[in-house]
């Protein structure tokens, strides 16, 4: 994937997170949910190109973890805790996959796993 595409995806992810946050603050949770789902998809695309992200200094693990956190928070807010749990489990599985494939450094893996695991409490 080209540098331009990678940077475009990151920038679009940021726009989606901003829009989701704005909608969440206005209690427009369904719109926020839609934006957050789209943001998570972009985060997954970035994470599957982790080596390229590192070269471009795109913090794909931070982006992915934040996307999972945001989506889980919205699901909690709208009274769907099982969906929130699914998102967090999916995030943990995906980070585990990246780590096992040696696409994520151990210290980053442990930090992001801790972040997502803490949301179960």
N, C-alpha and C positions, 0 to 999 in steps of 0.2 A: 504494500500500500504506500502511496506517495506521502511525502512530508506534508504536502498541502492537505490531503485527505485526513491524515491523522490529526492535524491541528484544527481542521474544520470540525471534525467529530468532537474533539475536546471543547471547542468553543460553543458548539451547538448543545453539548451536554450542560455547559455552564448556563446557557440561556434557559434550558428546560428546568434546571434546578432553581433558578431565580424565579421563573414563572410559577413553579410549583409552590415555592415558599410564599410568594405573594398571595396566591389563591388560598393557601393554608391559613395564612394570617387573617384573611377575610372570611374564613370558615366556609369556603367553597371547596369542600373536600373532594368532591367527584372530579372537578377540574384538576385539583392538585394531584389526585391519584393518577389521572391520565398523563400529566406531565412527568410525574415520577416514574411511571412505567416506561415511558419513552427514554427517560434519562438512564434508567437501569440498562436498557437495551444498548444504548451508546456506550455505557461503562463496560458492558460485556464485550463489545466489539474492541474497545481499546485494550482490555485485559488479554484478549486472545492475540494481540499484537504487542505483547509485553516488551520484547526485546527492542522493537522499534520505538516504543514509548520511552524506554530508558534512554535511548540515543537522543531522543527529542526532549528529554527531561519532562515528560508528561507523567505525573504521579498516578498511574493507573490503579494502583492498589488503594490509594486514598479515595480516588474517584469511585471505584467500585464499592468500597465499604460505605462511603457516605450515601451512595445511591440505595443500598440495602437498608441502611438506617432510616433514611427519609421515607421510603416506601413502607417499611414496617410501622413507623410512627403514624402514618396516615391510616393504615389499616386498623391500628389500635384506636385511633380517634373515631373512626366510623363504626366501631363495635365489631370488628372482624379479627379477633385475636388469633384465630387459627391461620388466617391468611398472613398475618404478621409473622407468625412462627414459621410458616412455609418459606417466606422470603429470607428470613434469617438462616434457616437450615440450608436453603439453596446457596446463600452467600458463603456459608462455612464450607459446603461441599466444593464450591467453585474455587475458593481460595486453597483448599486442600489439593485439588487437582493441579492448580498452578504450581504449588510448592512441590508436589511429587514429580511434576514434569521439569523441575528445576528452572521454572520461569519466575519464581518469587524467592527472594532471599529469606533465610530463616528468621532473622530479626523482624523483618516486615511482616512475614507470615504470622509470627507469634503475636505481634502487636495488633494486627487486624483481626485475628481470631479472638483475642481477648475483648476487643471492642464489640464484636458481634455477639459473643457469648454473654457479655454483661447485659445485653438488651433482653435476654430471656428472664432476668430477675424481675 
